[in-house]
Amino acid sequence: NHPKLSLVHGDFRLDNMLFGIGGGAEPIAILDWQTLSIGHPMTDIGYFMGCGIGHDLRKRYEAELLDLYCSEMTARGVPLTLDDIWRDYVIGALHGVSTAVFSAAFVERTERGDANFLSMARGACALALEHGSLRMLEEN
């Protein structure tokens, strides 16, 4: 009955997305649903922003994207504030840290996989450190 629960992909990153080619609104398919759960939607967004698009893109568009997310959700009747979204996003960023570490420990090692997990861990840790994710978790 929690108002902020949704389906959570759990590994929401560009490697798990297929984009259509064409003009206008692009179709997208999300793949790799074996980590599907019910949880907080900002978990996927924090994971994607920390692990999925790189530091420079995240820093450039982070505030704009979270503001757009808030606008779109409230327009659809979801009772959210921008403060709620930022708090939940900052806490959700910790999912990227744990996923990068634990996944790297349990999958077969490859050169591409090692580079991917290192990049994910660096991005997730940078986001969590920049925004004080552990402090935010303790306060909430």
Phi and psi in degrees as GROMACS dihedral restraints (atoms count N, CA, C in turn):
[ dihedral_restraints ]
;  ai    aj    ak    al  type     phi  dphi    fc
    3     4     5     6     1   -69.5    20    10
    4     5     6     7     1   127.8    20    10
    6     7     8     9     1   -68.5    20    10
    7     8     9    10     1   -14.0    20    10
    9    10    11    12     1  -106.1    20    10
   10    11    12    13     1    13.9    20    10
   12    13    14    15     1   -86.0    20    10
   13    14    15    16     1   146.0    20    10
   15    16    17    18     1  -154.0    20    10
   16    17    18    19     1   177.9    20    10
   18    19    20    21     1   -70.2    20    10
   19    20    21    22     1   136.7    20    10
   21    22    23    24     1  -119.5    20    10
   22    23    24    25     1   123.9    20    10
   24    25    26    27     1   -65.1    20    10
   25    26    27    28     1   -48.0    20    10
   27    28    29    30     1    94.7    20    10
   28    29    30    31     1   -20.1    20    10
   30    31    32    33     1  -142.8    20    10
   31    32    33    34     1    51.8    20    10
   33    34    35    36     1   -82.2    20    10
   34    35    36    37     1    94.9    20    10
   36    37    38    39     1  -148.5    20    10
   37    38    39    40     1   167.8    20    10
   39    40    41    42     1   -59.6    20    10
   40    41    42    43     1   -33.2    20    10
   42    43    44    45     1   -61.3    20    10
   43    44    45    46     1   -19.8    20    10
   45    46    47    48     1  -106.6    20    10
   46    47    48    49     1    24.0    20    10
   48    49    50    51     1  -128.7    20    10
   49    50    51    52     1   139.4    20    10
   51    52    53    54     1  -116.8    20    10
   52    53    54    55     1   130.1    20    10
   54    55    56    57     1  -111.0    20    10
   55    56    57    58     1   138.3    20    10
   57    58    59    60     1   -74.6    20    10
   58    59    60    61     1   159.1    20    10
   60    61    62    63     1  -110.6    20    10
   61    62    63    64     1   124.8    20    10
   63    64    65    66     1   165.0    20    10
   64    65    66    67     1   178.8    20    10
   66    67    68    69     1   -89.2    20    10
   67    68    69    70     1   160.2    20    10
   69    70    71    72     1    79.3    20    10
   70    71    72    73     1  -151.6    20    10
   72    73    74    75     1   -66.1    20    10
   73    74    75    76     1   124.3    20    10
   75    76    77    78     1   -86.8    20    10
   76    77    78    79     1   132.2    20    10
   78    79    80    81     1   -70.3    20    10
   79    80    81    82     1   150.1    20    10
   81    82    83    84     1  -140.0    20    10
   82    83    84    85     1   142.3    20    10
   84    85    86    87     1  -121.7    20    10
   85    86    87    88     1   135.3    20    10
   87    88    89    90     1  -102.3    20    10
   88    89    90    91     1   128.0    20    10
   90    91    92    93     1  -107.8    20    10
   91    92    93    94     1   173.3    20    10
   93    94    95    96     1    67.1    20    10
   94    95    96    97     1    66.3    20    10
   96    97    98    99     1   -95.8    20    10
   97    98    99   100     1    16.7    20    10
   99   100   101   102     1   -70.4    20    10
  100   101   102   103     1   -13.3    20    10
  102   103   104   105     1  -103.5    20    10
  103   104   105   106     1    19.5    20    10
  105   106   107   108     1   -58.8    20    10
  106   107   108   109     1   136.6    20    10
  108   109   110   111     1  -151.3    20    10
  109   110   111   112     1   176.4    20    10
  111   112   113   114     1  -103.7    20    10
  112   113   114   115     1   127.2    20    10
  114   115   116   117     1  -168.5    20    10
  115   116   117   118     1  -156.3    20    10
  117   118   119   120     1   -86.4    20    10
  118   119   120   121     1   129.2    20    10
  120   121   122   123     1   -61.7    20    10
  121   122   123   124     1   -26.5    20    10
  123   124   125   126     1   -71.5    20    10
  124   125   126   127     1   -11.7    20    10
  126   127   128   129     1   -60.8    20    10
  127   128   129   130     1   -49.3    20    10
  129   130   131   132     1   -65.5    20    10
  130   131   132   133     1   -38.1    20    10
  132   133   134   135     1   -69.8    20    10
  133   134   135   136     1   -43.2    20    10
  135   136   137   138     1   -62.2    20    10
  136   137   138   139     1   -40.3    20    10
  138   139   140   141     1   -63.9    20    10
  139   140   141   142     1   -48.8    20    10
  141   142   143   144     1   -60.7    20    10
  142   143   144   145     1   -46.0    20    10
  144   145   146   147     1   -69.0    20    10
  145   146   147   148     1   -36.3    20    10
  147   148   149   150     1   -80.5    20    10
  148   149   150   151     1   -40.9    20    10
  150   151   152   153     1  -102.9    20    10
  151   152   153   154     1   -16.5    20    10
  153   154   155   156     1  -107.8    20    10
  154   155   156   157     1   -21.2    20    10
  156   157   158   159     1  -125.8    20    10
  157   158   159   160     1    -0.6    20    10
  159   160   161   162     1    87.3    20    10
  160   161   162   163     1   152.7    20    10
  162   163   164   165     1   -59.8    20    10
  163   164   165   166     1   -48.0    20    10
  165   166   167   168     1   -64.1    20    10
  166   167   168   169     1   -44.9    20    10
  168   169   170   171     1   -64.8    20    10
  169   170   171   172     1   -41.5    20    10
  171   172   173   174     1   -59.9    20    10
  172   173   174   175     1   -49.8    20    10
  174   175   176   177     1   -61.4    20    10
  175   176   177   178     1   -38.0    20    10
  177   178   179   180     1   -69.7    20    10
  178   179   180   181     1   -38.4    20    10
  180   181   182   183     1  -114.7    20    10
  181   182   183   184     1    -2.8    20    10
  183   184   185   186     1   -53.3    20    10
  184   185   186   187     1   -56.3    20    10
  186   187   188   189     1   -63.3    20    10
  187   188   189   190     1   -41.8    20    10
  189   190   191   192     1   -63.1    20    10
  190   191   192   193     1   -43.4    20    10
  192   193   194   195     1   -67.2    20    10
  193   194   195   196     1   -40.9    20    10
  195   196   197   198     1   -68.9    20    10
  196   197   198   199     1   -35.2    20    10
  198   199   200   201     1   -65.2    20    10
  199   200   201   202     1   -43.0    20    10
  201   202   203   204     1   -62.8    20    10
  202   203   204   205     1   -42.3    20    10
  204   205   206   207     1   -58.7    20    10
  205   206   207   208     1   -45.9    20    10
  207   208   209   210     1   -60.8    20    10
  208   209   210   211     1   -46.4    20    10
  210   211   212   213     1   -60.8    20    10
  211   212   213   214     1   -45.3    20    10
  213   214   215   216     1   -66.7    20    10
  214   215   216   217     1   -40.8    20    10
  216   217   218   219     1   -69.9    20    10
  217   218   219   220     1   -43.5    20    10
  219   220   221   222     1   -67.6    20    10
  220   221   222   223     1   -32.9    20    10
  222   223   224   225     1   -63.6    20    10
  223   224   225   226     1   -23.8    20    10
  225   226   227   228     1   -97.7    20    10
  226   227   228   229     1    11.7    20    10
  228   229   230   231     1    87.4    20    10
  229   230   231   232     1     9.6    20    10
  231   232   233   234     1   -84.5    20    10
  232   233   234   235     1   122.5    20    10
  234   235   236   237     1   -78.0    20    10
  235   236   237   238     1    85.7    20    10
  237   238   239   240     1  -125.9    20    10
  238   239   240   241     1   150.8    20    10
  240   241   242   243     1  -114.8    20    10
  241   242   243   244     1   162.7    20    10
  243   244   245   246     1   -62.8    20    10
  244   245   246   247     1   -35.5    20    10
  246   247   248   249     1   -62.1    20    10
  247   248   249   250     1   -42.0    20    10
  249   250   251   252     1   -58.1    20    10
  250   251   252   253     1   -47.5    20    10
  252   253   254   255     1   -64.2    20    10
  253   254   255   256     1   -45.5    20    10
  255   256   257   258     1   -62.1    20    10
  256   257   258   259     1   -44.6    20    10
  258   259   260   261     1   -59.5    20    10
  259   260   261   262     1   -49.4    20    10
  261   262   263   264     1   -68.5    20    10
  262   263   264   265     1   -33.4    20    10
  264   265   266   267     1   -64.7    20    10
  265   266   267   268     1   -46.2    20    10
  267   268   269   270     1   -63.7    20    10
  268   269   270   271     1   -41.6    20    10
  270   271   272   273     1   -69.2    20    10
  271   272   273   274     1   -41.4    20    10
  273   274   275   276     1   -62.2    20    10
  274   275   276   277     1   -23.1    20    10
  276   277   278   279     1   -61.3    20    10
  277   278   279   280     1   -25.6    20    10
  279   280   281   282     1   -65.5    20    10
  280   281   282   283     1   -23.7    20    10
  282   283   284   285     1   -59.4    20    10
  283   284   285   286     1   -39.0    20    10
  285   286   287   288     1   -63.8    20    10
  286   287   288   289     1   -38.5    20    10
  288   289   290   291     1   -63.3    20    10
  289   290   291   292     1   -51.4    20    10
  291   292   293   294     1   -66.5    20    10
  292   293   294   295     1   -39.6    20    10
  294   295   296   297     1   -64.6    20    10
  295   296   297   298     1   -44.4    20    10
  297   298   299   300     1   -61.4    20    10
  298   299   300   301     1   -42.9    20    10
  300   301   302   303     1   -70.5    20    10
  301   302   303   304     1   -52.2    20    10
  303   304   305   306     1   -70.8    20    10
  304   305   306   307     1   -36.7    20    10
  306   307   308   309     1   -64.4    20    10
  307   308   309   310     1   -43.0    20    10
  309   310   311   312     1   -61.1    20    10
  310   311   312   313     1   -30.5    20    10
  312   313   314   315     1   -77.5    20    10
  313   314   315   316     1   -21.2    20    10
  315   316   317   318     1  -118.1    20    10
  316   317   318   319     1    -0.5    20    10
  318   319   320   321     1  -105.8    20    10
  319   320   321   322     1   161.1    20    10
  321   322   323   324     1   -65.0    20    10
  322   323   324   325     1   132.7    20    10
  324   325   326   327     1   -77.8    20    10
  325   326   327   328     1   135.8    20    10
  327   328   329   330     1  -139.9    20    10
  328   329   330   331     1   161.5    20    10
  330   331   332   333     1   -61.4    20    10
  331   332   333   334     1   -45.2    20    10
  333   334   335   336     1   -63.9    20    10
  334   335   336   337     1   -43.3    20    10
  336   337   338   339     1   -62.6    20    10
  337   338   339   340     1   -44.7    20    10
  339   340   341   342     1   -59.7    20    10
  340   341   342   343     1   -44.5    20    10
  342   343   344   345     1   -64.4    20    10
  343   344   345   346     1   -39.8    20    10
  345   346   347   348     1   -64.4    20    10
  346   347   348   349     1   -48.0    20    10
  348   349   350   351     1   -65.7    20    10
  349   350   351   352     1   -36.6    20    10
  351   352   353   354     1   -64.0    20    10
  352   353   354   355     1   -44.6    20    10
  354   355   356   357     1   -62.3    20    10
  355   356   357   358     1   -43.0    20    10
  357   358   359   360     1   -61.8    20    10
  358   359   360   361     1   -46.3    20    10
  360   361   362   363     1   -63.0    20    10
  361   362   363   364     1   -43.9    20    10
  363   364   365   366     1   -61.5    20    10
  364   365   366   367     1   -46.2    20    10
  366   367   368   369     1   -64.6    20    10
  367   368   369   370     1   -44.7    20    10
  369   370   371   372     1   -65.9    20    10
  370   371   372   373     1   -42.1    20    10
  372   373   374   375     1   -65.8    20    10
  373   374   375   376     1   -39.8    20    10
  375   376   377   378     1   -61.3    20    10
  376   377   378   379     1   -45.7    20    10
  378   379   380   381     1   -62.0    20    10
  379   380   381   382     1   -47.6    20    10
  381   382   383   384     1   -62.6    20    10
  382   383   384   385     1   -40.5    20    10
  384   385   386   387     1   -69.9    20    10
  385   386   387   388     1   -44.3    20    10
  387   388   389   390     1   -60.5    20    10
  388   389   390   391     1   -34.8    20    10
  390   391   392   393     1  -106.6    20    10
  391   392   393   394     1     3.0    20    10
  393   394   395   396     1    66.8    20    10
  394   395   396   397     1    48.4    20    10
  396   397   398   399     1   -59.4    20    10
  397   398   399   400     1   -42.5    20    10
  399   400   401   402     1   -65.8    20    10
  400   401   402   403     1   -40.9    20    10
  402   403   404   405     1   -62.4    20    10
  403   404   405   406     1   -43.4    20    10
  405   406   407   408     1   -63.4    20    10
  406   407   408   409     1   -38.9    20    10
  408   409   410   411     1   -63.7    20    10
  409   410   411   412     1   -43.5    20    10
  411   412   413   414     1   -63.3    20    10
  412   413   414   415     1   -37.0    20    10
  414   415   416   417     1   -75.7    20    10
  415   416   417   418     1   -18.4    20    10
